[in-house]
Amino acid sequence: MEDLKEPATATPVHPARPPRRWGRLVLYVLATVGALALALIALVYWLQAKDAQKRVTIDEAAVIDDVMGQTYGKYSAAKKGWLYVGEDNVTYLMRVVQQAKIPDGAAGDELYFVASGAAVNGDGQAVYGVFYVHPDGQDGGLAQENTQIRFLSNAPVKPEQVRFEALSENLWGWVVKTRWDAEPDSEAVTTMNTVLAPHDGQIAVLGEFLAARDAKPEGSCEDAKAAYDAWLAQVANTEDGDDGGIPPARCDKRRWTYRTATVNGNIPVPITVTAGGTLDDKPVEAQTWKLMFDTRTFSYDIPPDLQN
């Protein structure tokens, strides 16, 4: 009789697990994000490289040498300046007395500089040039505007007579002092402030106002004042419209100082002018003017008291 045997224990069969699709989805998302991040980094570098390629960098020494040569002619190493033959056939020795580079322009660097000179023959003429060099917006090239101003003096403009000013958030300019020597029939020497700035493809004069006046006639200041008062009385009694010509000189040592307001916006800031010094050997009355900018004429309103 066969022995009874217990049936063999059946091996349990586990059903196959379903694939973890959510895990693959996470991997796909991570891979996609990584690819997008790499693409974004590449795009940023490309844009930066493109922007750097567009921006114009100015080598001050090279550009000034080139522009001065184009404007004034050959550089003289012996005289350390450019020999410029003006429209009056007078030769001037020109030198750069001010320069400033603004590196944060919209298209790259912008260069501002002033050149000054006097006639080499000692003639009573001086000249200065104001220059603005900037990107031309085409293939990284440069454009420039300049103006030349002559005045009656044998003394050229010196560096300390030029101030480079921020006139608005997007406008820089200069205030240049020029001393006008005395004319043969007058003993007064007048110094003027001239405000200039780039505008509409050229260098514009935004205004001129007094900076100094000096006169020391022969004799005493009292005698000079008496002669001036007599001249005034004579003019007052004239009925034929004669203005009396140039008045006799008085003792005069007046100064007009200025300061620009803080830049705030795109309209050029006001300029405050204050009078000081002496007239007829006596202190002048304190007086202050505020020069406002007229956007219609693109110039400062200058009162008659500050005009030459």
C-alpha angles and dihedrals in degrees: 000000000000118000114250110245128198112244115258114263110254116238108240115242115216117208115245114266116245114249115267098244094169090062092055089048091055090050091050091050093049091048091049093049091049092050091049091049091051090047091049092050090049090049092051092050090047093050091047091049091047092049092047089051092052096047115091120227118203124213099209098204095046095044094046091049091050096045094044090050092050092048104037108019132230123016115234112215090190093055094032094229146069118280107224124189106204130207087267089060089245117135116230129191106225127199133173110252101172136024136167132173120209107203100186101067118140093253100025140284123001122200127205123184143157127216123198136188149154134218112282091219092060094250116160094258132104131177138193132191127210118206135192118187120185143151113291094213092240122103095324095300129144134239128192140195126196142168132201121216126190125197137178103267138099090213115086122220111274127212093256089057093063124076122184109213138189102229098176139347091279103024131077124182147161137252107206123190115213124184113216109205122228117277118234093261096042133059096200121110113203129197119199133197113223119194115207134174140161113271135164096346097315143066108267128201104230095186148317127228138167121280103170144348125196130184133155110178122195115275127019127331088241092058091047090051091050091051090050093050090049089052091051091051091050092051091048091055094048113106101180095074095256108154092205095244121249112353121237113270119261129200100276132174106154130155131197114199124190141195132189122230123244112282112252117159137344099300115092111256125250118263118222115210123194127192124220142150132068138304121190085003091297129107113265121237112267111256135170133195129192112212111209124201119242110211092195094061094025091230143099121263105242117196118225091249090066097045121096 
